[in-house]
């Protein structure tokens, strides 16, 4: 259904097999005025248009303008973020390391819950946005 509302050049590219359906579905999540701009910019770079590249452009557009809806992060991105927080100088290193262990299945849910509680017990209740 979403593919039907895309601009004609995008529909034709999908029909010709040049643009994957997954990428077109990601383009459909953009505001209509940005769909062809993103499509043309990705196609003009000489690389294949992929869903991952469209998601990246969607996230950039969302961060710049607030439009287009945010793009949920992948598990790979979450791991990379947490790995960057495990250095000796980072105050959240134990929690980050625990979360990485939990994600990889090395830590049980009960153990992770205890680690989580320990990480925040000294801070006390506060509102964090």
C-alpha positions as CSV (number, residue, x, y, z in Angstrom):
1,X,0.0,0.0,0.0
2,X,2.7,2.5,0.9
3,X,4.5,2.0,-2.4
4,X,1.5,3.2,-4.3
5,X,1.8,6.7,-2.8
6,X,5.4,7.1,-3.7
7,X,6.3,9.5,-6.6
8,X,6.4,7.9,-10.1
9,X,10.2,7.8,-10.5
10,X,10.6,5.8,-7.3
11,X,7.8,3.4,-8.4
12,X,9.4,3.0,-11.8
13,X,12.8,2.3,-10.2
14,X,11.3,-0.4,-8.0
15,X,9.4,-2.0,-11.0
16,X,12.7,-2.0,-13.0
17,X,14.5,-3.7,-10.1
18,X,16.9,-0.8,-9.6
19,X,15.6,0.0,-6.1
20,X,14.7,-2.7,-3.6
21,X,11.2,-2.7,-2.1
22,X,12.7,-2.4,1.4
23,X,14.4,0.9,0.4
24,X,11.1,2.1,-1.2
25,X,9.2,1.3,2.0
26,X,11.8,3.3,4.0
27,X,11.3,6.2,1.5
28,X,7.6,6.0,2.1
29,X,8.2,6.9,5.8
30,X,9.6,10.3,4.8
31,X,7.4,13.3,4.3
32,X,6.3,13.4,0.6
33,X,8.3,16.6,-0.1
34,X,11.5,14.8,1.0
35,X,11.0,11.4,-0.8
36,X,12.2,12.4,-4.2
37,X,15.0,14.6,-2.8
38,X,16.4,11.6,-0.8
39,X,15.9,9.2,-3.7
40,X,17.7,11.6,-6.1
41,X,20.5,12.3,-3.7
42,X,21.1,8.6,-3.0
43,X,20.9,7.7,-6.7
44,X,23.2,10.6,-7.7
45,X,26.0,9.3,-5.4
46,X,26.5,6.4,-7.9
47,X,25.9,3.7,-5.2
48,X,23.0,1.4,-4.9
49,X,20.0,2.7,-3.0
50,X,19.5,0.5,0.0
51,X,17.1,0.5,3.0
52,X,20.1,1.1,5.3
53,X,21.1,4.2,3.4
54,X,17.6,5.5,3.3
55,X,17.3,5.0,7.1
56,X,20.5,6.9,7.6
57,X,19.1,9.8,5.5
58,X,15.8,9.6,7.4
59,X,17.6,9.9,10.7
60,X,19.7,12.8,9.4
61,X,16.5,14.6,8.3
62,X,14.8,13.9,11.6
63,X,17.7,15.2,13.6
64,X,17.9,18.3,11.4
65,X,14.2,19.2,11.1
66,X,12.3,17.0,13.4
67,X,10.3,15.6,10.5
68,X,10.1,12.2,9.0
69,X,10.0,10.2,12.2
70,X,12.9,8.9,14.2
71,X,14.6,5.7,13.1
72,X,15.0,3.1,15.9
73,X,18.6,2.2,16.5
74,X,19.9,-1.3,15.7
75,X,21.4,-3.7,18.2
76,X,24.7,-3.1,16.4
77,X,24.5,0.6,17.1
78,X,23.6,0.1,20.7
79,X,26.5,-2.3,21.2
80,X,28.9,0.3,19.5
81,X,27.6,3.0,21.9
82,X,28.0,0.8,25.0
83,X,31.5,-0.3,23.9
84,X,32.4,3.4,23.8
85,X,31.3,3.7,27.4
86,X,33.4,0.9,28.9
87,X,36.7,2.9,29.4
88,X,38.2,3.3,32.8
89,X,37.4,7.0,33.0
90,X,33.7,6.6,32.2
91,X,31.5,6.6,35.3
92,X,29.0,4.3,33.6
93,X,31.5,1.7,32.6
94,X,30.2,-1.1,34.9
95,X,26.7,-0.6,33.7
96,X,27.7,-0.5,30.1
97,X,29.8,-3.7,30.5
98,X,26.9,-5.4,32.2
99,X,24.5,-4.4,29.5
100,X,26.9,-5.8,26.8
101,X,27.1,-9.1,28.8
102,X,23.3,-9.1,29.0
103,X,22.9,-8.5,25.3
104,X,25.4,-11.3,24.5
105,X,23.6,-13.8,26.8
106,X,26.4,-13.9,29.4
107,X,24.4,-12.3,32.1
108,X,20.9,-13.4,33.3
109,X,18.0,-11.1,33.6
110,X,18.1,-11.3,37.4
111,X,21.8,-10.4,37.5
112,X,21.2,-7.5,35.1
113,X,18.3,-6.3,37.2
114,X,20.6,-6.3,40.3
115,X,23.4,-4.5,38.4
116,X,20.9,-1.9,37.2
117,X,19.6,-1.3,40.7
118,X,23.1,-1.0,42.1
119,X,24.1,1.5,39.4
120,X,21.3,3.9,40.4
121,X,20.8,3.3,44.1
122,X,23.4,6.0,45.2
123,X,21.8,8.6,42.8
124,X,18.4,8.4,44.5
125,X,15.2,9.4,42.7
126,X,15.5,12.2,40.2
127,X,13.9,13.2,36.9
128,X,16.0,12.5,33.9
129,X,14.7,13.5,30.4
